[in-house]
Amino acid sequence: MPFVNIKMGKDGATPDQKAQLVKGVTQLLVDVLGKNPQTVMVLIEEIETDNWGLGGETVTARRRKAP
């Protein structure tokens, strides 16, 4: 049973976009690896931007500084 874990910022996608991700990732595993789509598990984890850092600062701080 394939398990795919997608991690993204909490403000990263709409419910419709997340549904498209689940469908697309599942289809990719069917097409590339020949997996049964009924056994493919896709988990989307949304992470608060205060709990995620890049370049020594939180994503929240980086986004505040962005033009």
N, C-alpha and C positions, 0 to 999 in steps of 0.2 A: 504494500500500500504506500504509494508516494505521498509525502507530506511536504508542502511548500509553505514557508513562513515569510510573509511580506511585512516589513516594518516601515512605517511612514509617519510623518508628522500628523498630529490629530486633525489639522486643518488641510490635510493633503488631498482629499478626494470626496466627492459627493457619494451618496448611497448608490446611485446609478453607475458611477465610475467604478466603485468597488465591485459591484455585481459583474461589470464587464471584465474586470481583472480576474475574478474567480473563473468566469467562463473561458476567458482567453488562456489563462495559465493551464487550466484543465485540458483544453484542446491542444495546447502545445505539447503536453506530456503524452496525449493520445497520438499525435502526429509524429513526434520525434522518437518516443520510446515504446510506442505500441501499448500503452497502459489502458486498462479498462477505466473509462471515466467515472464509473460508480465507485471506484476505490481511491480516487484522487482526493486528497484533503488539502484545502487551501485555507490558511489562517491569515487574516490581516490584523496586525497589531498596530494600534494608533498610539503614538507616544507624544506626551505633552512636550512642547518645544523647550520648556525649562529643564527637562530631563534628558537632553540630548545636546552634545557639544561638538563643535567643529572649530579647529584653529585656536583652541584655548578659551573659547567663550560659548555660551549657550546659543542655540539657534534663535531663541527669543531675542536676545541682545543683538545678534547679527541682523535679524530682520528689522529691528527698530532703526538700525543705522542705514539700512538700504534706502537708496533714493526712490 
